[in-house]
Amino acid sequence: MEKIQTVQLSEICDSVEYGYTASAVKEPIGPKFLRITDIVPNNVDWTEVPYCQIEESKINKFILKSGDIVIARTGATTGYAKYLKNPPPSIFASYLVRVRIKKGVDSRYVGLVVQSDSYKEFIKTNMGGAAQPNANAKVLTSFPVPLPSLSVQQKIAAILSAYDDLIENNLRRIKILEEMAQSIYREWFVKFRFPG
């Protein structure tokens, strides 16, 4: 049986960075602007994520890539995290911390670990702030991550990611069905164009 070592999240991070400060807008004037409210639901609904204006010279510093993990660092949802898979051109807001995982560690596996209730509970126990809860990057990356071999990490991530993909597909289908139901309701009971 393989012995699983435990390491602090900070030890397997390639970089840990705070987000960009700006105001979100509905008009597509720049990249998408990922905020805390966007990462709290089970899946990020990119169609609902607003935009923000940012100077070209700053985009590379804040641009999100597939494999990035973002963590909320303030408010009631401090410690909520999201592993990002193929995000559209987007940057992350200042109340988020972005974590990039080192090579040789599966970022999907780490993403699943920090999305767990254990991680949220750990952050809740260690965060500061009386009126407004918060945690800095040091606290957010001090969580002890169980780290099996890379092949085991990849197997765990593959199995759990398959379930995440199924959930995401079903949520998309539900949204389409809700839109269809609303459209039928409008046609039949608002415009009175029901069949026959």
Secondary structure, 3 states (H helix, E strand, C coil): CCCCEEEEHHHHEEEEEECECCCCECCCCCCEEECHHHHCCCCCCCCCCCECCCCHHHHHHHECCCCCEEEECECCCCCCEEECCCCCCEEEECCEEEEEECCCCCHHHHHHHHCCHHHHHHHHHHCECCCCCECCHHHHCCCEEEECCHHHHHHHHHHHHHHHHHHHHHHHHHHHHHHHHHHHHHHHHHCCCCCC
